[in-house]
Amino acid sequence: MYNYYFIKTDTTSLQTPEIENYLRSFGVFDEEKGMFFCRKPFLDILLMNVTNPDSWSSRDYDSQETNYISIITSCFSDNDSLVINILQGLENLTGLTISSDC
C-alpha cells in the first residue's frame, strides 16, 4: 500500500536547483529530470511546475521553477527515520506543509 502526499504553492515558485541539491545531499536517490526515487526505504519524489495541480504528469518538470512536489511512500517506509528527515527538510526548505492526497 502506498501513501500519496504533496507540497504545492499557488503564489510563488520554488527554485528547482535548490530542491534538487537538497535531495542529492542524501545520496540515496536514483534521479532523472526532477524524479527522485529510492527503493529502500521506498520514496518517490517528483518536482514539477504545473498549470493545474489536479491534472499533471512527470513531463511538467521545469529545471528552474517548481510549484508542485509529488511524494509517494509505502506504508512500511512512512516511519523510517531517513524518510521523516527528508520530508521534514523539504518542509523547512520550502516553508510549506506537506499535505496528504488521500
N, C-alpha and C positions, 0 to 999 in steps of 0.2 A: 504494500500500500504506500502511496506517495502523498506528500503534503505540498500544497502549492501556496506560495507567498509572492508578494511583490512590493516594490518601492516605486512610487511614482510622484512626479511633481507636475503641477499644472501651470506654475508661474515662472519658474526659471529652469534652465537646463543644467545638468551636471557635466563636469569635464570628464569625458570618456578616458583620456590617458591617465588621469589621476586615479580613477577607479581600477583600471587595468593594472597599473603599477601596484596598487594595494593588493589586489588578488594575486598577482605574480609573487609578491613578497612571501607568500606562504609556501611556495614551491611544491604544491600538491596537485595542481590542475594541469590537465591536457587543455590546450586552448586553440581556438580558431576564430578570428574576426568577431570578437565580442562574446564568444561562447566559452565558458569555463566549466570543465567537467572533472569531477573527482569520483572514483569508484568506491573507495573505502576511506573514510565514510562517504556515502553517496551524497553528492551535492552538485546540482546543475544550475548555473547562473548565466543568464542572457542579458547583455546590455543592449538597449535599443533606444532609438529616437522615433517614437510612434506618433502618428496623426491621431489615432483613436485607441485609447488604452483597452477597449473592449474587442478590438479586432487588429491583431498584429501577427507578425511572423519573424523568424530569425533573420530574414532579409532586411529588417528595419534597422540594422546596425549602422551607426554613424561614428566614424573614427574620432570625431571631435566633441560631439554633444550626445548626452544620454538623458532621457526623461522618463524611462521606464526600465526597471530591472526585474526580470522574472527569476524566481528562485524555486527550485524543486528539491525536496529532500525525501528520504524514506522515513518511515516511522522508526526504524532502527537507528538512523543517524541523527534524528532531531535532538537527542540529548547528548550527543558526542561533544566533548569539550572543544574540539577543533571547529566544528560547525557553529557552535554557540559563539566562539571567539570571532570567527569570520563574519557572522551575521551582526553581532553587536558592533564590530568595527565598521561595517557598512553603514549602520545607523549613525554612528558617530561621524564618519567621513562625510555622509550626505546631509546630515542634520534632519533626516526624515525617518519616519517609523515604518517598520516592516509590517505589512498587513496580510491577513490571510485571504486566500482566494477560494475559500470553501463556502 
